Amino acid sequence: MQQIRARQLAEWLSDDSRRKPVLLDVREPWEFQVCHLPDSRHIPMALIPTRREELDPGDEIVVICHHGGRSMQAALFLEHQGHSSVINLTGGVNAWADEVDPNFPRY
């Protein structure tokens, strides 16, 4: 499984010459309400097994959580289910607040 840092993801998202990844946020609903990256899809980690058909196995998917642990587990699961390009956001939304947007809400 690939890993990406928050700054690298920010650069990717701002690069109009690159196809944007699917941003998959696997946190709990209350966490997603506190903060989330723009255009991210929300599927809580516990629901990934029953909702994985909503994700195209050929898409580049960046999986996001609070610190990177849950997203890593979800990314590994998706890889085992045949998704070819799954990337874990190292440090999660906490790293996004540290490295990209200091005004991003924290919890």
C-alpha positions in Angstrom: 0.0 0.0 0.0 1.2 3.5 -0.8 1.4 6.3 1.6 1.1 10.0 1.0 1.9 13.0 3.2 -0.6 15.8 3.6 1.6 18.3 1.7 2.0 15.9 -1.2 -1.8 15.4 -1.3 -2.4 19.2 -1.3 0.0 19.6 -4.2 -1.8 16.8 -6.1 -5.2 18.3 -5.5 -4.0 21.7 -6.7 -2.4 20.3 -9.9 -5.0 20.7 -12.6 -2.9 18.5 -15.0 -3.5 15.4 -12.8 -6.6 13.5 -12.4 -8.0 14.0 -8.8 -8.1 11.0 -6.5 -11.2 9.8 -4.7 -10.9 11.1 -1.2 -12.4 8.5 1.1 -12.9 9.6 4.7 -13.5 6.5 6.9 -14.0 8.4 10.2 -17.2 8.3 12.3 -20.0 10.7 11.3 -19.4 13.1 14.2 -15.8 13.4 13.2 -16.7 14.1 9.6 -19.0 16.8 10.7 -16.2 18.5 12.7 -13.9 18.7 9.7 -13.2 17.0 6.3 -11.4 17.7 3.1 -13.4 19.3 0.4 -15.0 16.8 -2.0 -14.3 13.8 0.2 -16.7 10.9 0.3 -17.7 9.7 3.7 -18.0 6.0 4.4 -17.3 5.1 8.0 -14.8 2.3 8.4 -17.3 -0.2 9.8 -19.4 0.2 6.6 -16.6 -0.3 4.1 -17.2 -4.0 3.7 -20.9 -3.5 2.8 -20.5 -0.3 0.8 -17.2 -1.1 -1.1 -19.2 -1.6 -4.4 -19.7 2.2 -4.3 -16.0 2.5 -5.1 -14.5 1.9 -8.5 -11.6 -0.6 -8.2 -9.7 1.3 -10.9 -9.8 4.7 -9.2 -7.0 6.2 -7.3 -8.3 6.3 -3.7 -6.8 8.3 -0.9 -8.1 6.9 2.4 -8.4 9.4 5.3 -9.0 9.3 9.0 -7.9 11.3 12.1 -4.3 10.1 12.5 -3.8 7.5 9.7 -4.4 4.2 11.6 -8.0 3.4 10.6 -7.4 4.6 7.1 -4.5 2.2 6.8 -6.7 -0.7 7.9 -9.4 0.3 5.4 -6.8 0.8 2.6 -5.4 -2.7 3.2 -8.9 -4.1 3.1 -9.7 -2.4 -0.2 -6.4 -3.7 -1.7 -7.3 -7.2 -0.7 -10.7 -6.7 -2.4 -9.0 -5.9 -5.7 -8.6 -2.1 -5.7 -5.5 -1.4 -7.6 -4.4 2.1 -6.3 -5.2 2.7 -2.7 -3.1 5.3 -0.8 -3.1 6.1 2.9 -3.0 9.7 4.1 -0.2 9.5 6.7 -1.1 11.4 9.8 -4.7 11.9 8.6 -6.6 15.1 9.0 -4.4 16.0 12.0 -1.4 16.1 9.6 -3.5 18.2 7.2 -4.0 20.8 9.9 -0.2 20.6 10.8 1.3 20.7 7.3 -1.3 22.3 5.0 -4.0 24.4 6.7 -3.4 25.7 10.2 -7.0 26.9 10.3 -8.4 23.4 9.7 -10.5 22.4 12.7 -8.9 20.1 15.2 -10.5 17.7 17.7 
